[in-house]
């Protein structure tokens, strides 16, 4: 990221095929030590809506508004890429 190597970490906590995925997530880019208190839990839910699928994403444990906004921007970019890929 920005010319620097990094490796995010986490484990799958729950997986329901075609419905949901929940996993823990730690990024060294946060600058915080890799301890359980600095992990997030990310949940991705899929919901059928007629001929479409709604994708909802939540992430907990954002220490402040700046971190929340940064995560939101990253996830929006990822979801926009996913949308473009599946609509091809």
C-alpha positions as CSV (number, residue, x, y, z in Angstrom):
1,X,0.0,0.0,0.0
2,X,1.5,3.3,-1.1
3,X,4.7,1.5,-2.0
4,X,5.0,-0.4,1.3
5,X,4.5,-4.1,1.7
6,X,2.0,-5.2,4.4
7,X,0.0,-8.3,5.4
8,X,-3.4,-8.1,7.0
9,X,-4.3,-10.9,9.4
10,X,-7.5,-12.5,10.6
11,X,-9.6,-15.6,10.8
12,X,-13.0,-16.6,9.5
13,X,-15.4,-16.6,12.4
14,X,-18.6,-17.6,10.6
15,X,-19.4,-18.6,7.0
16,X,-22.9,-19.3,5.6
17,X,-22.6,-20.0,1.9
18,X,-24.6,-17.5,-0.3
19,X,-25.6,-15.6,2.9
20,X,-22.8,-14.3,5.1
21,X,-19.2,-14.1,6.0
22,X,-17.8,-12.8,9.3
23,X,-14.0,-12.6,10.0
24,X,-11.6,-10.9,12.3
25,X,-9.2,-8.3,10.8
26,X,-6.0,-6.7,11.8
27,X,-3.9,-4.4,9.6
28,X,-0.4,-3.4,10.5
29,X,-1.1,-0.2,8.6
30,X,-3.0,0.9,11.6
31,X,0.3,1.5,13.4
32,X,-1.1,-0.3,16.5
33,X,0.3,-3.4,18.0
34,X,-1.1,-6.8,16.9
35,X,-3.1,-7.6,20.0
36,X,-6.7,-8.8,20.2
37,X,-8.0,-5.4,21.2
38,X,-6.8,-4.0,17.9
39,X,-8.6,-6.4,15.7
40,X,-11.9,-5.6,14.0
41,X,-14.8,-7.9,13.3
42,X,-16.1,-7.5,9.7
43,X,-19.4,-8.9,8.7
44,X,-20.7,-9.2,5.1
45,X,-24.3,-10.1,4.5
46,X,-26.0,-11.0,1.2
47,X,-29.8,-10.5,0.8
48,X,-31.8,-11.3,-2.3
49,X,-34.0,-8.5,-3.7
50,X,-35.9,-9.7,-6.7
51,X,-33.3,-9.9,-9.5
52,X,-30.5,-8.3,-7.4
53,X,-28.4,-9.0,-4.4
54,X,-27.9,-6.4,-1.6
55,X,-24.5,-6.5,0.0
56,X,-24.2,-5.1,3.5
57,X,-20.9,-4.7,5.4
58,X,-20.2,-3.7,9.0
59,X,-16.9,-3.3,10.8
60,X,-16.6,-2.8,14.6
61,X,-13.9,-1.5,16.9
62,X,-13.0,1.8,15.1
63,X,-11.1,3.8,17.7
64,X,-12.2,7.2,16.4
65,X,-14.1,9.0,13.7
66,X,-11.0,9.4,11.5
67,X,-10.4,5.6,11.6
68,X,-14.1,4.9,10.8
69,X,-14.1,7.3,7.9
70,X,-10.8,5.7,6.5
71,X,-12.3,2.2,6.8
72,X,-15.5,3.3,5.2
73,X,-13.6,4.8,2.2
74,X,-11.6,1.5,1.8
75,X,-14.7,-0.7,2.0
76,X,-16.7,1.6,-0.5
77,X,-13.8,1.2,-3.0
78,X,-13.8,-2.6,-2.5
79,X,-17.6,-2.8,-2.9
80,X,-17.6,-0.6,-6.0
81,X,-15.0,-2.9,-7.5
82,X,-17.1,-6.0,-6.6
83,X,-20.2,-4.4,-8.2
84,X,-18.3,-3.6,-11.4
85,X,-17.0,-7.1,-11.6
86,X,-20.3,-8.9,-11.1
87,X,-22.2,-6.6,-13.5
88,X,-19.8,-7.2,-16.4
